[in-house]
Structures are given as structure tokens and as C-alpha cells.
Amino acid sequence: MRRVTGSILVGVGVLCVISAGVLAWVIVPMQKQVPTDMKPPDVVVVAPNATFVATQISATGVQVSVQHGTLASTTVVTPDPKTADSLTGDLAGKTLIWGTTQTTAWVETKAGISQNDSKIALDQKSGAAVPWSGQCYHEAQLDPTKDTGCTPGNINFTGQFYLFPFDTGKKTYQYWDGTLRSALPIAYKGEEKVSGLDTYRFEQVVPKTPLPVDAPTLAGILAFLAPGARGGTMTYEASRTLWVEPMTGAIVAYQERQHRELAPDTGAPVVLLDATFQYDPATAKAVTDEAKDGRDQILLLGRYLPIGLLVVGLVGIVAGLLMLHRRTAPPTATPAPATVPTAVPEAEQRG
């Protein structure tokens, strides 16, 4: 019976050790990718006390003016699992297809300031944009007749967007700048606690850069904001700070300052945009809760459960081997009964 019990303990122990390895090195790595049908929370960033250009249509026509107030920009992501699952070649089985809509509004008046939509392919593990013929970007136009829609192939997205990689490293990444339409370095700057989570802080600085603008657009802006000017230049600068939960790559806190300026060839420069955006409370809670859930699941499956199974397995193996190799004590010998000598009659002794 002891040998049977010992064999069972060794078998169960080996199975626990194997299960721990499978969880840590097979199951968890497979889980560290974003499902093609996962819809992330809607993201709202707000900028109080912002300066911005508002375009309004009235009975007298289009009016362009510089305003002050609160801006709110909402980004909604719509996953496209059907397209993602139909991809072939290098993109097959490892790519997200996301459609995004970003709308910016003047909070106090509820007037729309801008709207754009895009379609992008992202790597499921790294969160970075990958080359795909269907990617596109489109800005809504005041004149519907000039709206061409999101034309596939009209942009080349690169770098990180809405996610950082699972197991984010303490290094410099490339992060997309929507104004310049290119990815620029964003550097690791340290560790900080955000809502109880350990995060990595990344910072990106975009130096003052001239913005290309076509002649009709520039002429229209000058007509409203710098009457009398015959030409001018537009510049852009920005800084961003992102706090990333490293296990999941979730951006749990965000701050961005943008500054755009028009320098006409006569007169003073005109600020077109000066705003500092950050998550609103609902967004901050949603993304933090999602990051905590993801982190807890990774820790459970990748650390706590494997360690528990490993300990149980090793204990089982050791206990089973001890039972199998324990020597059975030999049976105690029963001493032979003492032999009582038979008395010899005295007569026989003499004879």
C-alpha cells in the first residue's frame, strides 16, 4: 500500500511541476496579446483654459475666430475582428484592426471644433502600428462636397498609439504625433505610482516645427486672423507625458500640451492653439481598472499559481520518493523455546 501511495504522490507532483511550467512559459505568453474583438474604453481628454480657433457657420457665412474655454477630445475605438481574422501573410494571426473616431468640442458652447477618423493595424503584442494597405486618415470638412472619406493607403502609421507593449521596457520608444503625422522618440524617465499602480513615466518633446499649409487655407486664415497680411508661417510644438503600467502596456495617465502659432508677415503672431490635455476622471478610472484587472490576471497565471503548483509538486515528489525508498523493517525472530534436559535415573548413570 505504501508503494502505491508513494507512486501516486510522485505522479501528482510531476504533473503539478509540468503544469506550473506550462502556465508560466506557454499559457501566459499566449495571453499577452490583445484579442481582435476587444473594445478599449472610450478616452476623453480635457483642456481647461485653452486658447483655440473656432470655425462657425452663420447667416453671413463662415466665421473664424480665436476663442478661450475648455476643450474636450473624445476618442472612440471600434475593433474590426472580421478584417483582422481575414489577414494573410506576415499580418495573419497577430494583428488588430481598429477604426477610430476623434471628436474635439468646445465644452461651454458644445460647438464642434474638429473631427477625424482613421483605420489602423496594430501588433497584438507590442501595440505598435504595422504596415497595412487599408490604413487611412480623414479629417471632416466644413463643405461636405469636399469630403472624400477615409481613403485606404493615404497615410503610413508607425510607432505606438493607444498601447505600449506587454512587459514594457525602460527604454525609448517611437510614439505617433498626429499633427506631424510621424512617430517621434518618447523616452523612459522613471517609475511612479498612479492610483496604486507601479508605472513607467515616458516623456516626448516636439520642438517648434514649421507646419506645411496650402496657399488657399493659409489665405483664408490670414483673412480672418491677420487682415492685411499677404503671407505667413504656421508653427507647432508639443510635449507629452505618459504613465504606462508595464505588465499590460496600458496608458493609465496622460498629459499633453500643444501650441500652434501663426506668424503673419505683418503684425503680431496669433496663437491658434494653446492647450494642456489630460484624462477626465471617468477615463482615468476606466483605464486604471482595466490595467489592474489585466495585471492581476498575469500575476495569477504567470507567478502565483505556477509558484503554488511548483511547491505542491516538489513536496509531492519528495514525499512520494521517501515512501518508495523507505526500508521495511525485517520481522522480529521468535526465540526458540529452551530445551529442558531429561533427567537420567541414577541407576542408569551408575550402570
N, C-alpha and C positions, 0 to 999 in steps of 0.2 A: 504493500500500500504506500510505503514511504517513497519508493522509486516512482510510482505513478504520479504522486503529488509533486515530487521534485521535477519530473519531466514537464508537467503542466505549467509549473511556475517558470521554468526556463523558456518554454514556448511562448507564454503570455508576455514575459519580459522582452524577448526578442521582438515580438510583434509591436510592443509599445515603443521600443527604440527605433524600429523601422518607421512607425507612424510619425514619430517626432521628426525624423529626417525628411519624410515626405511632406509634412506640413511646412517645415522651415525652408526647404530647398526646392519644392515643386509647387505646392498649392499656393503659398503666399506670393511667390514671384508671378504666378499666373493671375492672382488677384490684383496685382499692382498695375492695372491698366483701366482706363475709363471705359465703361460699356458704351456701345454705339448708340443705345437708346436713352442714356442718362441725360436728364434735363437739369442743368445747374440752376441755382436760384437767380431770379432777376436781380440785376445790380443797379442801384441808384446812388449816384454821387451828387453831392450838393456843394454849391459855392456861394456862401453869403457875401454880401458887399462886393459883388462883382461889377466890373465895367465891361460892357459888350455892345455890339452893333445889333440893332433890331431892324428888321425889314417888315414894314406893314403896308397893306393894300387898303387904300381909302377911296372915296368917291373921286378924289382928284388924281388918283394913280398911286404908284409905288412911292413910299417914303422910307428913306434910310436915315437912321439917327443913332447917336451914341446914348446908351441908357445905363442906369445903375439899379442893381437889385440882386435878387437871389436866382441863380441858375440851378436847374436840376436836370441831370442827364441820366436817362434810363436805358440800360442795355438788356435786351431780351434775346436769349439763345434758344433756337429751335433745332434739336438734333434731327438728322436725316439718316436713320439706320438703314433704310432701304437702299439708298445710294451707297452708303458705306459698305454694306454687305455685298454689293454687286461689283466692287472694285476688283481689278485684276493686277497682275504683275507685282511690283515692289510694294504697292499700297494695300494689297489684299490681306485681310485679317488683322490689320494693325493700325487702322486709320479711322478717325472720327470725321464726319462731315457735319458741320454746324452752319446753320443760317442765323445771322444776327441782325437785329434792328436796333439802332441807337437814335433816341429822340431827345433833344435838348429843348427845355421850355423855360420861359420867364415865369417864376413861381407866382409873383404878386399879381400878374395880369393873366396868367395861364396862356399867354401867347407863345406859339411855336417859334423857336429860333432856328433850328436845323433838324434835319433827319437824314440818316443814311442807312443803307442795308448792304450786307455782304454775304458771301458764301466762302467758306474756308475749310481746308483739310488740315487736320492736326494729328500728330502721332499720339496713339493711345497711352503710351508710357511716358514720353518726355513732354507732351503738351505743346511741342513746337510745331510751327507750320511746316508742311511738306509740299513739294511741287505737285500740282494737280491742275489739269486743263479746265476744270469747272470753276475755279476760284474767280471771284468777281467783287467789285465795289461800285456802289452807286449812291450819289447824293441827290436828294429830291430837289427839283427845280420849281421856282415860282410859276413858270409857264409850263403847264402840263404837256404842251406840244413839243417841248424840248427834252422831255423825259424819255430816255432810251432804255431805262430799266437796268438791271444788273447783268451786264454782258459778260459771259464766260471768257476768261482769259485776259481781261483788261487790267489786271494787276498781278503782282508777284509777291504774295505774302511770305515773310520769313520771320524767324525768331519766335520768342514766347509771346503769348497773348493773354489768355484768360487763366492759364495754368502754368505751373512750373513742374519739373519732373518729379516723379516719385523718388524719394531719397535725394532731395535737392542738395547739391554740394555747396561748400563755402568757396565759391569762385565767381567769375564774371560770366554772365550770360548775354545773349542778344535779345533785346526787348523792342517790340514794334512801336514805332511812333506814327500815329495815324496822319498827322499833318505833313510830315516829310515823306510818308509812305516808304519807310525803310526801317530796318532794325538797327539799333544802336546799342553800345555796351551798357549794361547795368551791373554794377559791382557790388559784391558782398561787403558789408560794412560792420557786421557784428550780430550778436544774439540779444534778443529782448523778449520779455514776457508780454503777451497780448491776451487779455481775457483768460488768464490761467494757462495759456499755451506757450511752449517754447517756440520761438520763431527766429528766422534769419531775416535781417534787415538788408534790403538792397536799395541802392541809390543810382539814379541816372540823371545826368545833367546834359541838356541840349543847349549849346552856346547860341548866341544871337546869329541867326542864319537868314539870308535873303530868301524870300518866297517868290517862286515864279508865278506870274499872274498875266493873263492875256490882256491885250490892249482894251477891248470893249469893257471887260469887267473893271479894270483899273480906271477907265474914263468914267464909268458910272459911279464908282465910289468917290472919286475926286469931285464929281459934280455935286454930290450931297455933303461931303465932309470937308472938302478943301476947295471951295469955289475960287476960281481964278487960277488955280494950279493947272499946269499943262502936262505935268508928268510927276512921277514919284516912285518910291520903292516901298515894299512891304517886308517887314522882318518878323521873325518868330524865335522865341526862346522858351525853354521849359525845364522843369525839374520834377522828378518823381521819386517817391519813397514807397517801397512795397515791403510788407511784412509777410513772410511766407512760412507756413507750417511745413517743415522739411520732409516729414514722412509721406504726406499726401500731395505736396506741391500746391496746396490751396493758398490763395492770397487772402489772408484774413484781415488785413488792414491796408489802406491805400490813401496816399495823398499826392496830389498833382497840382503844380502851379503852371499856368500858361500865360504868356504875354505876347500879344501881337500889336504891331505898331505900323502906322502909315506915315512915311516921311515925304510930304509933297515937296516939289521943287521951289515952292514959295510958301511962307507961313510956318507955323509951329507944327511939330509932329502931333498926330492924332492916335490915341490909344484905341485900338479896335477890340482888344480883349485883354483883361487882366483879372484872373480868377484862380482861386485855390479850391480844388475839389477834394472831397473825402466821402467815404461811405456814410449813408444815413444810418440811423440806429437799427432799422429793420434789416437792412442789408448786412450790417456788421454782425448781428445776431445770427442771421441765416447762414452766412458763410463760416462763421466760427463753429456753430453747431454741427454743420456738415463736416468740417475738418476734424472736430473732436470725435465724431462717430467713426470716420474713416481711420483715424489714428488708433482708436480703441480696438477696432476690428483687426488692424495689422498687428498691434501688440498682442492681442489674444491669440491669434492664429500663428503669428511668427515668433513669439517669445514665450509667453506664459504657458500656453498649452504644450508646446514642444518640450519646455523645461520640465513641466509636470510629468509628461509621458516618459521622458528620459529618466527621471528619478525613479518613477514607479518601475520602469523596465529594468533598470540596473539592480534595484532591490530584489525584484522577482528573480532575475538571473542568478544573483549571488545566493539567495535563499534556496533556490532550486538546486544549484550545484552543491551546496553544503549538504542538502538532504541526500543527493545522489551519491556523494562520496563519503558519507558518514559510515564508519565501520560498525558492523553488527557485533556486539559482544558475544564471544563463544559461550555455549551453555555451561553452567556450573556442574562439574563432575560430582556424582553422588558417591561418597566414600563407601568402600566395600565393608560389609559387616565383619566385625572382629571374629576370628575363629577361636572358639574355646577348646583347648586341648582335652582330649578324652582321658580320663583318669585310668591308669593301668593298675589292676589289682596287685597288691603287694606280693601275692603268691606267685604271680606271673613274673614279677620283677626278679624274684629270687630264683625261680626256675630257670 
